[in-house]
């Protein structure tokens, strides 16, 4: 595996299991791909939200759009 990218598909939240499922594409070293799910707990969803917000703020700052 070389990297994983999110798919442009809806995420699913199972309130009974309290888990989110994010569809992803797994990219393999041989050039092939496969589909999978990234399963996240509520705490992991919050962590991803915080990390993605950091990325967006840093991008805006680098482009001269943010504080």
PDB file of N, CA, C, O and CB in Angstrom:
ATOM      1  N   UNK A   1       0.848  -1.171   0.000  1.00  0.00           N
ATOM      2  CA  UNK A   1       0.000   0.000   0.000  1.00  0.00           C
ATOM      3  C   UNK A   1       0.897   1.238   0.000  1.00  0.00           C
ATOM      4  O   UNK A   1       1.883   1.312   0.733  1.00  0.00           O
ATOM      5  CB  UNK A   1      -0.966  -0.004   1.223  1.00  0.00           C
ATOM      6  N   UNK A   2       0.528   2.211  -0.845  1.00  0.00           N
ATOM      7  CA  UNK A   2       1.286   3.460  -0.870  1.00  0.00           C
ATOM      8  C   UNK A   2       0.546   4.590  -0.176  1.00  0.00           C
ATOM      9  O   UNK A   2       1.156   5.409   0.512  1.00  0.00           O
ATOM     10  CB  UNK A   2       1.594   3.855  -2.298  1.00  0.00           C
ATOM     11  N   UNK A   3      -0.763   4.636  -0.354  1.00  0.00           N
ATOM     12  CA  UNK A   3      -1.558   5.665   0.312  1.00  0.00           C
ATOM     13  C   UNK A   3      -3.043   5.336   0.194  1.00  0.00           C
ATOM     14  O   UNK A   3      -3.440   4.417  -0.522  1.00  0.00           O
ATOM     15  CB  UNK A   3      -1.263   7.059  -0.287  1.00  0.00           C
ATOM     16  N   UNK A   4      -3.845   6.108   0.912  1.00  0.00           N
ATOM     17  CA  UNK A   4      -5.301   5.936   0.932  1.00  0.00           C
ATOM     18  C   UNK A   4      -5.930   7.289   0.651  1.00  0.00           C
ATOM     19  O   UNK A   4      -5.491   8.305   1.189  1.00  0.00           O
ATOM     20  CB  UNK A   4      -5.800   5.353   2.305  1.00  0.00           C
ATOM     21  N   UNK A   5      -6.968   7.307  -0.199  1.00  0.00           N
ATOM     22  CA  UNK A   5      -7.676   8.551  -0.502  1.00  0.00           C
ATOM     23  C   UNK A   5      -9.170   8.372  -0.243  1.00  0.00           C
ATOM     24  O   UNK A   5      -9.711   7.286  -0.446  1.00  0.00           O
ATOM     25  CB  UNK A   5      -7.426   8.983  -1.971  1.00  0.00           C
ATOM     26  N   UNK A   6      -9.837   9.438   0.206  1.00  0.00           N
ATOM     27  CA  UNK A   6     -11.286   9.343   0.420  1.00  0.00           C
ATOM     28  C   UNK A   6     -12.008   9.265  -0.920  1.00  0.00           C
ATOM     29  O   UNK A   6     -11.558   9.821  -1.922  1.00  0.00           O
ATOM     30  CB  UNK A   6     -11.802  10.553   1.240  1.00  0.00           C
ATOM     31  N   UNK A   7     -13.123   8.570  -0.914  1.00  0.00           N
ATOM     32  CA  UNK A   7     -13.961   8.483  -2.107  1.00  0.00           C
ATOM     33  C   UNK A   7     -15.048   9.552  -2.040  1.00  0.00           C
ATOM     34  O   UNK A   7     -15.420  10.004  -0.957  1.00  0.00           O
ATOM     35  CB  UNK A   7     -14.590   7.067  -2.243  1.00  0.00           C
ATOM     36  N   UNK A   8     -15.544   9.944  -3.187  1.00  0.00           N
ATOM     37  CA  UNK A   8     -16.641  10.921  -3.242  1.00  0.00           C
ATOM     38  C   UNK A   8     -17.972  10.188  -3.096  1.00  0.00           C
ATOM     39  O   UNK A   8     -18.793  10.148  -4.012  1.00  0.00           O
ATOM     40  CB  UNK A   8     -16.604  11.737  -4.579  1.00  0.00           C
ATOM     41  N   UNK A   9     -18.148   9.620  -1.933  1.00  0.00           N
ATOM     42  CA  UNK A   9     -19.382   8.911  -1.594  1.00  0.00           C
ATOM     43  C   UNK A   9     -19.789   9.333  -0.194  1.00  0.00           C
ATOM     44  O   UNK A   9     -18.970   9.816   0.589  1.00  0.00           O
ATOM     45  CB  UNK A   9     -19.201   7.353  -1.688  1.00  0.00           C
ATOM     46  N   UNK A  10     -21.043   9.147   0.103  1.00  0.00           N
ATOM     47  CA  UNK A  10     -21.544   9.512   1.424  1.00  0.00           C
ATOM     48  C   UNK A  10     -20.908   8.655   2.510  1.00  0.00           C
ATOM     49  O   UNK A  10     -20.660   7.464   2.326  1.00  0.00           O
ATOM     50  CB  UNK A  10     -23.063   9.375   1.473  1.00  0.00           C
ATOM     51  N   UNK A  11     -20.655   9.287   3.633  1.00  0.00           N
ATOM     52  CA  UNK A  11     -20.218   8.546   4.813  1.00  0.00           C
ATOM     53  C   UNK A  11     -21.455   7.990   5.505  1.00  0.00           C
ATOM     54  O   UNK A  11     -22.570   8.466   5.289  1.00  0.00           O
ATOM     55  CB  UNK A  11     -19.384   9.454   5.785  1.00  0.00           C
ATOM     56  N   UNK A  12     -21.246   6.991   6.328  1.00  0.00           N
ATOM     57  CA  UNK A  12     -22.348   6.362   7.052  1.00  0.00           C
ATOM     58  C   UNK A  12     -22.036   6.440   8.537  1.00  0.00           C
ATOM     59  O   UNK A  12     -20.903   6.197   8.950  1.00  0.00           O
ATOM     60  CB  UNK A  12     -22.565   4.877   6.596  1.00  0.00           C
ATOM     61  N   UNK A  13     -23.043   6.780   9.343  1.00  0.00           N
ATOM     62  CA  UNK A  13     -22.877   6.764  10.791  1.00  0.00           C
ATOM     63  C   UNK A  13     -23.875   5.777  11.376  1.00  0.00           C
ATOM     64  O   UNK A  13     -25.079   5.895  11.153  1.00  0.00           O
ATOM     65  CB  UNK A  13     -23.071   8.187  11.402  1.00  0.00           C
ATOM     66  N   UNK A  14     -23.375   4.814  12.117  1.00  0.00           N
ATOM     67  CA  UNK A  14     -24.208   3.821  12.786  1.00  0.00           C
ATOM     68  C   UNK A  14     -24.343   4.250  14.243  1.00  0.00           C
ATOM     69  O   UNK A  14     -23.418   4.076  15.036  1.00  0.00           O
ATOM     70  CB  UNK A  14     -23.599   2.369  12.666  1.00  0.00           C
ATOM     71  N   UNK A  15     -25.503   4.815  14.592  1.00  0.00           N
ATOM     72  CA  UNK A  15     -25.671   5.342  15.948  1.00  0.00           C
ATOM     73  C   UNK A  15     -25.668   4.245  17.006  1.00  0.00           C
ATOM     74  O   UNK A  15     -25.284   4.500  18.147  1.00  0.00           O
ATOM     75  CB  UNK A  15     -26.960   6.129  16.040  1.00  0.00           C
ATOM     76  N   UNK A  16     -26.083   3.044  16.659  1.00  0.00           N
ATOM     77  CA  UNK A  16     -26.065   1.952  17.639  1.00  0.00           C
ATOM     78  C   UNK A  16     -24.636   1.529  17.972  1.00  0.00           C
ATOM     79  O   UNK A  16     -24.304   1.299  19.134  1.00  0.00           O
ATOM     80  CB  UNK A  16     -26.857   0.749  17.111  1.00  0.00           C
ATOM     81  N   UNK A  17     -23.799   1.428  16.948  1.00  0.00           N
ATOM     82  CA  UNK A  17     -22.399   1.044  17.159  1.00  0.00           C
ATOM     83  C   UNK A  17     -21.533   2.252  17.499  1.00  0.00           C
ATOM     84  O   UNK A  17     -20.393   2.106  17.940  1.00  0.00           O
ATOM     85  CB  UNK A  17     -21.847   0.344  15.915  1.00  0.00           C
ATOM     86  N   UNK A  18     -22.085   3.446  17.291  1.00  0.00           N
ATOM     87  CA  UNK A  18     -21.358   4.701  17.482  1.00  0.00           C
ATOM     88  C   UNK A  18     -20.055   4.697  16.680  1.00  0.00           C
ATOM     89  O   UNK A  18     -18.979   4.996  17.198  1.00  0.00           O
ATOM     90  CB  UNK A  18     -21.064   4.931  18.978  1.00  0.00           C
ATOM     91  N   UNK A  19     -20.191   4.348  15.398  1.00  0.00           N
ATOM     92  CA  UNK A  19     -19.047   4.304  14.486  1.00  0.00           C
ATOM     93  C   UNK A  19     -19.426   4.986  13.181  1.00  0.00           C
ATOM     94  O   UNK A  19     -20.566   4.902  12.724  1.00  0.00           O
ATOM     95  CB  UNK A  19     -18.589   2.839  14.228  1.00  0.00           C
ATOM     96  N   UNK A  20     -18.453   5.658  12.595  1.00  0.00           N
ATOM     97  CA  UNK A  20     -18.617   6.252  11.271  1.00  0.00           C
ATOM     98  C   UNK A  20     -17.822   5.413  10.285  1.00  0.00           C
ATOM     99  O   UNK A  20     -16.773   4.868  10.628  1.00  0.00           O
ATOM    100  CB  UNK A  20     -18.152   7.751  11.247  1.00  0.00           C
ATOM    101  N   UNK A  21     -18.323   5.311   9.059  1.00  0.00           N
ATOM    102  CA  UNK A  21     -17.633   4.568   8.009  1.00  0.00           C
ATOM    103  C   UNK A  21     -17.394   5.507   6.834  1.00  0.00           C
ATOM    104  O   UNK A  21     -18.337   5.999   6.215  1.00  0.00           O
ATOM    105  CB  UNK A  21     -18.454   3.313   7.567  1.00  0.00           C
ATOM    106  N   UNK A  22     -16.128   5.746   6.538  1.00  0.00           N
ATOM    107  CA  UNK A  22     -15.724   6.630   5.454  1.00  0.00           C
ATOM    108  C   UNK A  22     -15.190   5.772   4.309  1.00  0.00           C
ATOM    109  O   UNK A  22     -14.176   5.095   4.474  1.00  0.00           O
ATOM    110  CB  UNK A  22     -14.651   7.663   5.933  1.00  0.00           C
ATOM    111  N   UNK A  23     -15.857   5.788   3.145  1.00  0.00           N
ATOM    112  CA  UNK A  23     -15.363   5.014   2.003  1.00  0.00           C
ATOM    113  C   UNK A  23     -14.021   5.574   1.515  1.00  0.00           C
ATOM    114  O   UNK A  23     -13.871   6.783   1.340  1.00  0.00           O
ATOM    115  CB  UNK A  23     -16.399   5.025   0.851  1.00  0.00           C
ATOM    116  N   UNK A  24     -13.060   4.689   1.301  1.00  0.00           N
ATOM    117  CA  UNK A  24     -11.727   5.089   0.856  1.00  0.00           C
ATOM    118  C   UNK A  24     -11.252   4.178  -0.272  1.00  0.00           C
ATOM    119  O   UNK A  24     -11.739   3.061  -0.448  1.00  0.00           O
ATOM    120  CB  UNK A  24     -10.727   5.055   2.032  1.00  0.00           C
ATOM    121  N   UNK A  25     -10.288   4.689  -1.027  1.00  0.00           N
ATOM    122  CA  UNK A  25      -9.595   3.888  -2.027  1.00  0.00           C
ATOM    123  C   UNK A  25      -8.182   3.650  -1.526  1.00  0.00           C
ATOM    124  O   UNK A  25      -7.474   4.587  -1.159  1.00  0.00           O
ATOM    125  CB  UNK A  25      -9.592   4.588  -3.430  1.00  0.00           C
ATOM    126  N   UNK A  26      -7.781   2.390  -1.514  1.00  0.00           N
ATOM    127  CA  UNK A  26      -6.433   2.011  -1.102  1.00  0.00           C
ATOM    128  C   UNK A  26      -5.597   1.864  -2.375  1.00  0.00           C
ATOM    129  O   UNK A  26      -5.960   1.114  -3.282  1.00  0.00           O
ATOM    130  CB  UNK A  26      -6.437   0.675  -0.249  1.00  0.00           C
ATOM    131  N   UNK A  27      -4.484   2.578  -2.433  1.00  0.00           N
ATOM    132  CA  UNK A  27      -3.594   2.541  -3.592  1.00  0.00           C
ATOM    133  C   UNK A  27      -2.409   1.634  -3.261  1.00  0.00           C
ATOM    134  O   UNK A  27      -1.722   1.828  -2.258  1.00  0.00           O
ATOM    135  CB  UNK A  27      -3.109   3.981  -3.984  1.00  0.00           C
ATOM    136  N   UNK A  28      -2.186   0.647  -4.116  1.00  0.00           N
ATOM    137  CA  UNK A  28      -1.144  -0.347  -3.877  1.00  0.00           C
ATOM    138  C   UNK A  28       0.122  -0.015  -4.662  1.00  0.00           C
ATOM    139  O   UNK A  28       0.072   0.689  -5.670  1.00  0.00           O
ATOM    140  CB  UNK A  28      -1.646  -1.744  -4.253  1.00  0.00           C
ATOM    141  N   UNK A  29       1.249  -0.525  -4.191  1.00  0.00           N
ATOM    142  CA  UNK A  29       2.546  -0.252  -4.811  1.00  0.00           C
ATOM    143  C   UNK A  29       2.607  -0.719  -6.265  1.00  0.00           C
ATOM    144  O   UNK A  29       3.352  -0.152  -7.064  1.00  0.00           O
ATOM    145  CB  UNK A  29       3.649  -0.920  -4.013  1.00  0.00           C
ATOM    146  N   UNK A  30       1.838  -1.738  -6.611  1.00  0.00           N
ATOM    147  CA  UNK A  30       1.857  -2.241  -7.989  1.00  0.00           C
ATOM    148  C   UNK A  30       0.977  -1.421  -8.930  1.00  0.00           C
ATOM    149  O   UNK A  30       0.841  -1.764 -10.104  1.00  0.00           O
ATOM    150  CB  UNK A  30       1.408  -3.686  -8.014  1.00  0.00           C
ATOM    151  N   UNK A  31       0.379  -0.338  -8.421  1.00  0.00           N
ATOM    152  CA  UNK A  31      -0.477   0.522  -9.230  1.00  0.00           C
ATOM    153  C   UNK A  31      -1.955   0.191  -9.139  1.00  0.00           C
ATOM    154  O   UNK A  31      -2.792   0.951  -9.625  1.00  0.00           O
ATOM    155  CB  UNK A  31      -0.054   0.447 -10.646  1.00  0.00           C
ATOM    156  N   UNK A  32      -2.280  -0.923  -8.528  1.00  0.00           N
ATOM    157  CA  UNK A  32      -3.675  -1.307  -8.370  1.00  0.00           C
ATOM    158  C   UNK A  32      -4.343  -0.539  -7.242  1.00  0.00           C
ATOM    159  O   UNK A  32      -3.683   0.096  -6.420  1.00  0.00           O
ATOM    160  CB  UNK A  32      -3.784  -2.796  -8.116  1.00  0.00           C
ATOM    161  N   UNK A  33      -5.657  -0.612  -7.224  1.00  0.00           N
ATOM    162  CA  UNK A  33      -6.433   0.021  -6.162  1.00  0.00           C
ATOM    163  C   UNK A  33      -7.481  -0.954  -5.654  1.00  0.00           C
ATOM    164  O   UNK A  33      -7.859  -1.898  -6.348  1.00  0.00           O
ATOM    165  CB  UNK A  33      -7.098   1.325  -6.660  1.00  0.00           C
ATOM    166  N   UNK A  34      -7.938  -0.717  -4.452  1.00  0.00           N
ATOM    167  CA  UNK A  34      -9.055  -1.471  -3.899  1.00  0.00           C
ATOM    168  C   UNK A  34      -9.873  -0.529  -3.024  1.00  0.00           C
ATOM    169  O   UNK A  34      -9.368   0.468  -2.509  1.00  0.00           O
ATOM    170  CB  UNK A  34      -8.560  -2.714  -3.084  1.00  0.00           C
ATOM    171  N   UNK A  35     -11.141  -0.869  -2.872  1.00  0.00           N
ATOM    172  CA  UNK A  35     -12.030  -0.063  -2.041  1.00  0.00           C
ATOM    173  C   UNK A  35     -12.076  -0.642  -0.636  1.00  0.00           C
ATOM    174  O   UNK A  35     -12.002  -1.855  -0.442  1.00  0.00           O
ATOM    175  CB  UNK A  35     -13.450   0.002  -2.651  1.00  0.00           C
ATOM    176  N   UNK A  36     -12.199   0.250   0.337  1.00  0.00           N
ATOM    177  CA  UNK A  36     -12.299  -0.183   1.720  1.00  0.00           C
ATOM    178  C   UNK A  36     -13.076   0.867   2.499  1.00  0.00           C
ATOM    179  O   UNK A  36     -13.544   1.855   1.933  1.00  0.00           O
ATOM    180  CB  UNK A  36     -10.892  -0.415   2.343  1.00  0.00           C
ATOM    181  N   UNK A  37     -13.208   0.646   3.788  1.00  0.00           N
ATOM    182  CA  UNK A  37     -13.864   1.599   4.679  1.00  0.00           C
ATOM    183  C   UNK A  37     -12.918   1.955   5.808  1.00  0.00           C
ATOM    184  O   UNK A  37     -12.247   1.087   6.368  1.00  0.00           O
ATOM    185  CB  UNK A  37     -15.190   1.025   5.236  1.00  0.00           C
ATOM    186  N   UNK A  38     -12.868   3.225   6.136  1.00  0.00           N
ATOM    187  CA  UNK A  38     -12.155   3.681   7.323  1.00  0.00           C
ATOM    188  C   UNK A  38     -13.211   3.810   8.413  1.00  0.00           C
ATOM    189  O   UNK A  38     -14.093   4.664   8.328  1.00  0.00           O
ATOM    190  CB  UNK A  38     -11.379   5.053   7.074  1.00  0.00           C
ATOM    191  N   UNK A  39     -13.123   2.971   9.427  1.00  0.00           N
ATOM    192  CA  UNK A  39     -14.094   2.957  10.521  1.00  0.00           C
ATOM    193  C   UNK A  39     -13.551   3.829  11.650  1.00  0.00           C
ATOM    194  O   UNK A  39     -12.427   3.637  12.113  1.00  0.00           O
ATOM    195  CB  UNK A  39     -14.375   1.493  11.021  1.00  0.00           C
ATOM    196  N   UNK A  40     -14.363   4.786  12.082  1.00  0.00           N
ATOM    197  CA  UNK A  40     -13.931   5.758  13.083  1.00  0.00           C
ATOM    198  C   UNK A  40     -14.892   5.813  14.265  1.00  0.00           C
ATOM    199  O   UNK A  40     -16.111   5.766  14.098  1.00  0.00           O
ATOM    200  CB  UNK A  40     -13.803   7.138  12.454  1.00  0.00           C
ATOM    201  N   UNK A  41     -14.323   5.913  15.457  1.00  0.00           N
ATOM    202  CA  UNK A  41     -15.118   6.156  16.662  1.00  0.00           C
ATOM    203  C   UNK A  41     -15.453   7.645  16.708  1.00  0.00           C
ATOM    204  O   UNK A  41     -14.868   8.423  15.955  1.00  0.00           O
ATOM    205  CB  UNK A  41     -14.348   5.703  17.964  1.00  0.00           C
ATOM    206  N   UNK A  42     -16.379   8.057  17.570  1.00  0.00           N
ATOM    207  CA  UNK A  42     -16.668   9.487  17.690  1.00  0.00           C
ATOM    208  C   UNK A  42     -15.421  10.313  18.021  1.00  0.00           C
ATOM    209  O   UNK A  42     -15.251  11.408  17.486  1.00  0.00           O
ATOM    210  CB  UNK A  42     -17.726   9.709  18.756  1.00  0.00           C
ATOM    211  N   UNK A  43     -14.563   9.812  18.882  1.00  0.00           N
ATOM    212  CA  UNK A  43     -13.334  10.540  19.226  1.00  0.00           C
ATOM    213  C   UNK A  43     -12.413  10.666  18.016  1.00  0.00           C
ATOM    214  O   UNK A  43     -11.761  11.694  17.835  1.00  0.00           O
ATOM    215  CB  UNK A  43     -12.594   9.835  20.376  1.00  0.00           C
ATOM    216  N   UNK A  44     -12.360   9.634  17.196  1.00  0.00           N
ATOM    217  CA  UNK A  44     -11.522   9.678  15.993  1.00  0.00           C
ATOM    218  C   UNK A  44     -12.094  10.636  14.953  1.00  0.00           C
ATOM    219  O   UNK A  44     -11.343  11.294  14.233  1.00  0.00           O
ATOM    220  CB  UNK A  44     -11.382   8.276  15.389  1.00  0.00           C
ATOM    221  N   UNK A  45     -13.421  10.717  14.873  1.00  0.00           N
ATOM    222  CA  UNK A  45     -14.050  11.694  13.977  1.00  0.00           C
ATOM    223  C   UNK A  45     -13.682  13.106  14.424  1.00  0.00           C
ATOM    224  O   UNK A  45     -13.343  13.951  13.596  1.00  0.00           O
ATOM    225  CB  UNK A  45     -15.599  11.515  13.953  1.00  0.00           C
ATOM    226  N   UNK A  46     -13.746  13.364  15.729  1.00  0.00           N
ATOM    227  CA  UNK A  46     -13.368  14.675  16.260  1.00  0.00           C
ATOM    228  C   UNK A  46     -11.901  14.985  15.976  1.00  0.00           C
ATOM    229  O   UNK A  46     -11.560  16.113  15.621  1.00  0.00           O
ATOM    230  CB  UNK A  46     -13.634  14.735  17.768  1.00  0.00           C
ATOM    231  N   UNK A  47     -11.038  13.989  16.132  1.00  0.00           N
ATOM    232  CA  UNK A  47      -9.613  14.180  15.848  1.00  0.00           C
ATOM    233  C   UNK A  47      -9.400  14.525  14.373  1.00  0.00           C
ATOM    234  O   UNK A  47      -8.640  15.439  14.053  1.00  0.00           O
ATOM    235  CB  UNK A  47      -8.812  12.913  16.222  1.00  0.00           C
ATOM    236  N   UNK A  48     -10.065  13.801  13.478  1.00  0.00           N
ATOM    237  CA  UNK A  48      -9.957  14.090  12.039  1.00  0.00           C
ATOM    238  C   UNK A  48     -10.471  15.491  11.731  1.00  0.00           C
ATOM    239  O   UNK A  48      -9.878  16.207  10.924  1.00  0.00           O
ATOM    240  CB  UNK A  48     -10.740  13.046  11.212  1.00  0.00           C
ATOM    241  N   UNK A  49     -11.558  15.882  12.361  1.00  0.00           N
ATOM    242  CA  UNK A  49     -12.111  17.222  12.162  1.00  0.00           C
ATOM    243  C   UNK A  49     -11.079  18.272  12.555  1.00  0.00           C
ATOM    244  O   UNK A  49     -10.853  19.230  11.815  1.00  0.00           O
ATOM    245  CB  UNK A  49     -13.411  17.408  12.982  1.00  0.00           C
ATOM    246  N   UNK A  50     -10.458  18.098  13.706  1.00  0.00           N
ATOM    247  CA  UNK A  50      -9.456  19.034  14.199  1.00  0.00           C
ATOM    248  C   UNK A  50      -8.254  19.081  13.258  1.00  0.00           C
ATOM    249  O   UNK A  50      -7.758  20.159  12.933  1.00  0.00           O
ATOM    250  CB  UNK A  50      -9.010  18.646  15.616  1.00  0.00           C
ATOM    251  N   UNK A  51      -7.784  17.902  12.819  1.00  0.00           N
ATOM    252  CA  UNK A  51      -6.618  17.845  11.938  1.00  0.00           C
ATOM    253  C   UNK A  51      -6.918  18.467  10.572  1.00  0.00           C
ATOM    254  O   UNK A  51      -6.090  19.198  10.028  1.00  0.00           O
ATOM    255  CB  UNK A  51      -6.157  16.394  11.765  1.00  0.00           C
ATOM    256  N   UNK A  52      -8.088  18.183  10.020  1.00  0.00           N
ATOM    257  CA  UNK A  52      -8.453  18.764   8.721  1.00  0.00           C
ATOM    258  C   UNK A  52      -8.622  20.274   8.826  1.00  0.00           C
ATOM    259  O   UNK A  52      -8.264  21.006   7.903  1.00  0.00           O
ATOM    260  CB  UNK A  52      -9.748  18.128   8.190  1.00  0.00           C
ATOM    261  N   UNK A  53      -9.165  20.742   9.942  1.00  0.00           N
ATOM    262  CA  UNK A  53      -9.289  22.183  10.153  1.00  0.00           C
ATOM    263  C   UNK A  53      -7.907  22.836  10.181  1.00  0.00           C
ATOM    264  O   UNK A  53      -7.723  23.922   9.631  1.00  0.00           O
ATOM    265  CB  UNK A  53     -10.049  22.477  11.465  1.00  0.00           C
ATOM    266  N   UNK A  54      -6.944  22.183  10.813  1.00  0.00           N
ATOM    267  CA  UNK A  54      -5.561  22.681  10.831  1.00  0.00           C
ATOM    268  C   UNK A  54      -5.012  22.795   9.409  1.00  0.00           C
ATOM    269  O   UNK A  54      -4.406  23.805   9.049  1.00  0.00           O
ATOM    270  CB  UNK A  54      -4.658  21.749  11.678  1.00  0.00           C
ATOM    271  N   UNK A  55      -5.225  21.766   8.614  1.00  0.00           N
ATOM    272  CA  UNK A  55      -4.743  21.774   7.226  1.00  0.00           C
ATOM    273  C   UNK A  55      -5.350  22.936   6.461  1.00  0.00           C
ATOM    274  O   UNK A  55      -4.646  23.653   5.751  1.00  0.00           O
ATOM    275  CB  UNK A  55      -5.077  20.443   6.521  1.00  0.00           C
ATOM    276  N   UNK A  56      -6.662  23.126   6.606  1.00  0.00           N
ATOM    277  CA  UNK A  56      -7.334  24.207   5.879  1.00  0.00           C
ATOM    278  C   UNK A  56      -6.816  25.575   6.310  1.00  0.00           C
ATOM    279  O   UNK A  56      -6.599  26.449   5.472  1.00  0.00           O
ATOM    280  CB  UNK A  56      -8.847  24.132   6.096  1.00  0.00           C
ATOM    281  N   UNK A  57      -6.617  25.764   7.620  1.00  0.00           N
ATOM    282  CA  UNK A  57      -6.093  27.048   8.102  1.00  0.00           C
ATOM    283  C   UNK A  57      -4.671  27.296   7.608  1.00  0.00           C
ATOM    284  O   UNK A  57      -4.337  28.419   7.232  1.00  0.00           O
ATOM    285  CB  UNK A  57      -6.125  27.092   9.632  1.00  0.00           C
ATOM    286  N   UNK A  58      -3.838  26.271   7.604  1.00  0.00           N
ATOM    287  CA  UNK A  58      -2.461  26.424   7.123  1.00  0.00           C
ATOM    288  C   UNK A  58      -2.432  26.716   5.627  1.00  0.00           C
ATOM    289  O   UNK A  58      -1.608  27.503   5.159  1.00  0.00           O
ATOM    290  CB  UNK A  58      -1.642  25.160   7.427  1.00  0.00           C
ATOM    291  N   UNK A  59      -3.322  26.090   4.887  1.00  0.00           N
ATOM    292  CA  UNK A  59      -3.410  26.343   3.444  1.00  0.00           C
ATOM    293  C   UNK A  59      -3.833  27.784   3.182  1.00  0.00           C
ATOM    294  O   UNK A  59      -3.245  28.467   2.344  1.00  0.00           O
ATOM    295  CB  UNK A  59      -4.407  25.365   2.778  1.00  0.00           C
ATOM    296  N   UNK A  60      -4.859  28.245   3.906  1.00  0.00           N
ATOM    297  CA  UNK A  60      -5.316  29.628   3.751  1.00  0.00           C
ATOM    298  C   UNK A  60      -4.209  30.614   4.105  1.00  0.00           C
ATOM    299  O   UNK A  60      -4.020  31.617   3.416  1.00  0.00           O
ATOM    300  CB  UNK A  60      -6.550  29.887   4.628  1.00  0.00           C
ATOM    301  N   UNK A  61      -3.480  30.327   5.177  1.00  0.00           N
ATOM    302  CA  UNK A  61      -2.385  31.208   5.590  1.00  0.00           C
ATOM    303  C   UNK A  61      -1.296  31.248   4.517  1.00  0.00           C
ATOM    304  O   UNK A  61      -0.769  32.315   4.204  1.00  0.00           O
ATOM    305  CB  UNK A  61      -1.791  30.740   6.940  1.00  0.00           C
ATOM    306  N   UNK A  62      -0.963  30.093   3.957  1.00  0.00           N
ATOM    307  CA  UNK A  62       0.070  30.028   2.920  1.00  0.00           C
ATOM    308  C   UNK A  62      -0.350  30.773   1.659  1.00  0.00           C
ATOM    309  O   UNK A  62       0.492  31.294   0.927  1.00  0.00           O
ATOM    310  CB  UNK A  62       0.385  28.576   2.580  1.00  0.00           C
ATOM    311  N   UNK A  63      -1.659  30.819   1.410  1.00  0.00           N
ATOM    312  CA  UNK A  63      -2.181  31.523   0.237  1.00  0.00           C
ATOM    313  C   UNK A  63      -2.451  32.996   0.531  1.00  0.00           C
ATOM    314  O   UNK A  63      -2.904  33.736  -0.342  1.00  0.00           O
ATOM    315  CB  UNK A  63      -3.459  30.852  -0.251  1.00  0.00           C
ATOM    316  N   UNK A  64      -2.173  33.415   1.757  1.00  0.00           N
ATOM    317  CA  UNK A  64      -2.404  34.800   2.133  1.00  0.00           C
ATOM    318  C   UNK A  64      -3.856  35.134   2.373  1.00  0.00           C
ATOM    319  O   UNK A  64      -4.242  36.301   2.314  1.00  0.00           O
ATOM    320  CB  UNK A  64      -1.872  35.691   1.090  1.00  0.00           C
ATOM    321  N   UNK A  65      -4.680  34.114   2.647  1.00  0.00           N
ATOM    322  CA  UNK A  65      -6.115  34.334   2.839  1.00  0.00           C
ATOM    323  C   UNK A  65      -6.522  34.372   4.304  1.00  0.00           C
ATOM    324  O   UNK A  65      -7.607  34.851   4.637  1.00  0.00           O
ATOM    325  CB  UNK A  65      -6.893  33.259   2.135  1.00  0.00           C
ATOM    326  N   UNK A  66      -5.671  33.877   5.170  1.00  0.00           N
ATOM    327  CA  UNK A  66      -6.049  33.787   6.580  1.00  0.00           C
ATOM    328  C   UNK A  66      -5.158  34.632   7.461  1.00  0.00           C
ATOM    329  O   UNK A  66      -4.219  35.271   6.986  1.00  0.00           O
ATOM    330  CB  UNK A  66      -6.007  32.352   7.043  1.00  0.00           C
ATOM    331  N   UNK A  67      -5.462  34.629   8.764  1.00  0.00           N
ATOM    332  CA  UNK A  67      -4.685  35.425   9.727  1.00  0.00           C
ATOM    333  C   UNK A  67      -3.256  34.934   9.881  1.00  0.00           C
ATOM    334  O   UNK A  67      -2.487  35.505  10.654  1.00  0.00           O
ATOM    335  CB  UNK A  67      -5.363  35.411  11.077  1.00  0.00           C
TER     336      UNK A  67
END
